[in-house]
């Protein structure tokens, strides 16, 4: 086997899309007069390709052979180019493996339907195909959707993926109870313009050996991920923060919940604040400030308009800050559903305690559910953590600064992992966010 440079003829090669498999069962192959070890699934494909007249004469691009996996700098560079590599190839071969009799049988039926196969048997074969480990790999979504043409290969049976989809639309069915198994459509054109967070909410829960690939494997499928640089030296927490900062147009509470779920940040949060590499505030919101007795108890229960300190009308659609007197600690009233439509709660009340002149930190927050009648408490000191939520009062407004860990945990407790309109459409007409990134405040 010879390793050749394909840079001078971008469309003269075929990309292999496959599951790496678990390490352990490895075989030696010869590449450029040297030996290297590959895992069994790739070894099986190379053996099959060597016996196949169609593949034997083609130049193949295979990540395990074309990228030095031990060189992080090269790996970062090559993975950043994966979208271009697969979209420029003349064809992508999806390898299902050598031992997939049922999938090979399904492909035979897809190419040449037989009247001898009853509907029940065909349905069982279809399920074997849809739930094949191949579709559960994170990188498959991008590799298939960016391809000019996809050829499915199981053992020695091949089928055109586009033809198969046209004959059996049920392949695109999404099992909501198991989001890891999703057969992607052939083209990514139907996804544009989509934010990275929207794509992550649909395809970010597939399997990968490195959790950071849940983000990196989807960058070429969105229109706002170009600023995210692939870096396998960065921590998961820093990647989470960097992803949210780079996708500012679709930043929202629900996008933070999606990042929390996809990158499994809950495990890190259970052991303390996230090590995101920055002690600076991550996001902020500005709310009207009201001092004195509230005109009506209803002001604290739903959005309305009341008079400020100087008698001017203050609207608090998203919330407000109330202080009974200068000697009392203020409370922050927030209506989450007016910040993000994916929010589960009607009301958040945060009690603040003084840390300096006109500055306060969070003491306790109460979330009131709309469907469930109970109320629960988010109490940072009792959890043994130091949550950073700082309030700075002005004359009629106040600014609330959130640390990254704090806002991630609030989003986890308040929001469904379902994108709201801001994340789905990135429409400039609705981009008047109450919650803003500190990096965009200047």
N, C-alpha and C positions, 0 to 999 in steps of 0.2 A: 504494500500500500504506500502511496506517495502523497505527501502533503504539499499542495500547490497554492500559489497566491491567486486569489480570484478578483483582486481589485481592478484589473484591467478589463474584465468582462463580467459585469455584474449580473447579467441574466443568463449566464451559461452554466449554472449550477442548480442542484436540487438540495433543498434543506431537509434534514431529518428531524421529525418531531416525535418524541418517544419518552417513555418513563425511564428514569435512570435505574430505579430499583434500589434495594438496600445493599450496603457494602458487605463484602464477605465472599460471595461466590464470584470470583474474578478470573479472567483468562488473559493470557499474553497474546498480543498481536505485534506484527512488525510494521513500523511506520518509518519511512526514510532511512532504512537500513538499521533502525534501532528498535528496541522492544518497549512496549508500554502495556500496562494492565488496564482492562476495561471490565465493566460489570456484565453479567450474563445476558441481560436483555439486549444490550448493544452488540455483544459478541454474536448472539443469535441472528441479529439483523445482518451483520457483516457476512456471516456465513451464507445467509439466504441471498444477499445481494451478489455474492461471488458466483452463485449458480444461476442468477437471473440475467438473461440477455439484455433486458431493458435497463437494469440498474448498473450492470457491469461496465457499460460504456459511458456512464455519466460521471460528472464530477459532483461529489457529495460534500455538503457542508454539515459537519456534526460537531456540536459544541464541545463535547468531551475530548475531541481530537484537535479541534482548531483553536481552542482557548487553553492557555496554560493555567490550569485551575489553582496552582500553587503560587502564582504571581498575582498578588492583589491588584497592583497597578494595571496590569494587562487585563485582568478580569473586570475591573471597573470600566475600563475603556470599551472592551468588547461587549459587555452587557448593555452599556448605554447605546450601542449600535444595533441591538438585536431587532428592533423594529424595522430598521432599514434593511438588514440582512435578509429577513424573511419576506419582506414586501418586494424586494428586488429579485428574489429567486424565481426561476421560471416555473417552479413547482415545489410543493411541500408534500413529503411522504409521511403519513401518520402511521407509525408502526405499533400494532397492537400486541405483537409477540408471537412466539412460535407455538405456544401451547393453548391457543384460544380456538378450540374447535367450534364452539358455539358462535363466536364472532365471525369466524370464517364462513360458517353456514349461513349466517345472516347476510353477509356480503354477497354470497352466491345468490340468495333470494332477491337482494336488492338489484343485482345486475340482470339476472335471468329468473324472474319469478316462476315457480313451479306450482301447478294445480294440485300436486300430490301433497303439499304442505298445508295442513288445516290452519285456520285463524288462531286457534289456541297455541299451537306450536310456534307460529310466526310471532305471536305476542311475547312468548317466553324468550325467543331469540332476540327480539327487540330490546327487552329488559336487560338481557345479558350485555348487549351492546351499549345501552345507555349508561349502565352502572359499571362499565369496565374501568379499571384503575386509571386508564389513559386519561379519561375526562376529568379526573379528580386532581390532576397536576396543575399547579398555578400557571406555569408558562404556556400551557396548551391553548388557553383562550387567545392570547396575542398571536401565537404561531399560526393558528387556524384562521383567525379573522383577517389577518394582514396578507394572507397568501393569494396569489393570482389563481392558483389551482391547487386543490387538495386531493391527493390520492390515498385512500385508506388501504392498508396492507395488513393482513393477518395470515400468517404462514405464507402460502404461495397464492393466496386469493387477493385480488385488488378490486377496488370499486371507486368510482368518481363520487366524491362527497356531495358535490352540488346536485348530481343526478339522484343520489340517495335521498337528500333532503326534499327534492321536488316530488318524490314518490311517497315519502312518509313524513308528513309534517309533524306527527306526534313526537318526533325526535327532539323538537325544541321545547317540549313540555318541561316546565320547571316544577320540581317537587319541593314545595315550600317547607316541608318538614325536614328536608335534608339539602340545605343550600350548597353543599360541597359538590354535588353531582349535577352539573349543568352542561348540556351539550350546546356549545355556542353556535350562533348562525355563521354562515360562510363568510359574510362580508361585515366589516366594521362600519360601513357607511351609514347604517341605520342608527348608529350610536352618536353621531355628531350632530350639533355640538353638545358634548357631554363633559361634565367636570370629572376630575379624577375621583372625587368622593362618590359620585353616582356610580362610576364603573366599579369602585371598590365595594360598594354596597351590593352589587350584583355578582361580582366574580372574585372578590377579595378573600373568600373563605376557603379556597382550595388549598391543597396540601403542598408544602415545599419543605426542603431540609433547612432552609434559612428563612426565618419569618420575615426578613426584610424584602424577600422576593415577592411577598404579597403586594407590595407597592411597586417595586421595580418591574415586575412582569406585566404591569398594566400601563406604564407610562406612554407607550406608543399608541394607545387606544383612546386617549383623551386630548383635549385641546388646551389644557392648562398645566400640564406636567413637565413642560420643556425645561423649566428652571431647576428641576430636581436632579441633582447629580448622583449617579450611582456611586456609592462609597461603602464597601464592605468593612471598613475600619470604624465606621460610625456606630454608635449605640442605637438600639431600637428606640429609646426615649428621644434622642436627638433627631432621629429620622422622623418621628411623629411630629415633633415641633416644627422641623424644617418643612415637612409636607404641608402643614397647615399654613405656614407663613408664605410659601410659594404659591399656594392656590387661594389667594386673598379674595378673588371675585366670588368664590363659593364658600367662604368661611361662615360658619353658623354653629349653633349648638349641636345640631344633628351631625354636622361634619366631624365634630370632635367625638361624638359617640361612635361614629363609623370607624374613625381611626383607633379609638379605644378598643373596639371589638376585633377589628382585623389584625392589629398588632399585639393583641393579648396583653394590654396594659393593666388589666385588672390584677394580674398576678403580682406585678411590680408594686401597684398601689397598696396591696395587702401587706406589704413589708415597709411602707413609708412613702414619702414624696418621690416623684419620679426624678431621676438624675438626668435632667434635660440639658445640662451644661450651661445654664444661665440662672442667675439670681434675680434678674430683672423681671418686672411685670410683663405678662404675655398679652393680655387683652384688657380692655376697659370699656365702661359704659358711662354716659353722663345722664343723670336724672334730675328732675326738679327737686328743690329742697323746700320743705315747709316746716315752720317753727310755730309752736302753739298747739292749742286743742284743735283736733280735726273738726270741720264743720258738721260732719255726719259720720257715724260708724261705717256707713256704706263706702266711704272713700277708701277704706282699707281693704275692701272686699272686691271692688271692681273698678275699672278705669273711669275717671270722671274729670271734671275741671273745677278747681277751687282757687281762691286768692292766695297769692304769695305774700312774703313779708312786707312788700311795698304796696300791696293791694292789687297788683297785676294778676291776670288770670294765668294759672299754671295748669297745663294739660299733662296728665301722667298716664298716657296710653300704655306704656311699658312698665311703669312703676314710678315710685317717688321715694324720697328720704324724709322721714318725719322725726322731729325732735321736740318734745313737749316744752322744754326750756333749755337754756344754755348749760345748766348744771346736770341735765339728764343725758344719758347715752342715747344716740340716735338709733332708729331702726330703719332698715331698708325693706321696702315693699316692692316685690317684682311680680309681674304677671307674665309667666314664661311663654304662654301661647301667643302673646303679642310680639315675642322675639323670634320664635321658631314654631311653625305650625305643627311640627312633629312632636311637640312637648306633650307629656302625659299629665302634667299638673296645672292647676288653676292659679295657685298662689305660692309664693316663697316669701317668708318673713325672716329677715336676718337681723339679729341683735348684735350691735357693735359695742366695743369698749375702747376707752381712750388710750392712745399710745403717744400723744403729743398734742400740741396746739392745733386744733381743727383737723386732727388726724385720728382715725379709729381703725381697729382691726376686728375681724369677725369673732364673735363669741359663740353664737349658736344660730342655726338656721332651722326653720320649720317648713316642711313641704306638705301642702294640703292637697290630697288627691281629689279628682273630679268624679271618678267612678267608685273607687274604694273610699269609704267614709273615714278611715283612720288617718291620723296625722303622725308622721314620724320625725325624728330629730337628727340633724347632722351636727354633731358636737365635736369639734376638732380636739379640744383638750382631752376629752374622755377616750378618744381613739388613740391617744399617745402620739399624735402627729402635730406638726406645726403648719397649719394651713395659712396661706398668705392671701388675704383679701383686705385691702386697705381703702378706706374712705377718706376723701379730702373735701371738706366743706368750703363752699364759697357763699356769696350773698343769697342767690336764689337757685343755684345749681350745685351739684356735687359730682365728683368723679370717683368711680369705683375701679380700682386696679386689681386684677386677678393674676395670681401666679398660675403657671401652666398646670401643675398638679391639681390645684384647687378647681380650676375650670373643667379639667378632664373629669374629675369626680362628680362635679355638679351635673355635667352633661350625661354622665353614666346614670345618675339617679333620676334625672328629669326627662330624658328624651328617648324616643324609640330610635332604633338603628335604621330608620327609613328616611330617605332624603326629602327635604321640604322643597318648595318652589325655587328658592334661591339656589340650592345645590343642583336641582334638576335642569333649570333653564339658563342660569347665569344671566338673566334678563336685566339690563341696566335700569329698566323702569321700576323694578322692585328692589334694587340694590340700595336701600337706604337703611343700612343695618344699625340697630341700637348697640349691638356688641361689635366692637372694632378691635383689630390687632394694634398693639402698641407701636409696631414697626411702621404703621401707616398714619400715625397721629401727627406727624410733623407737617 
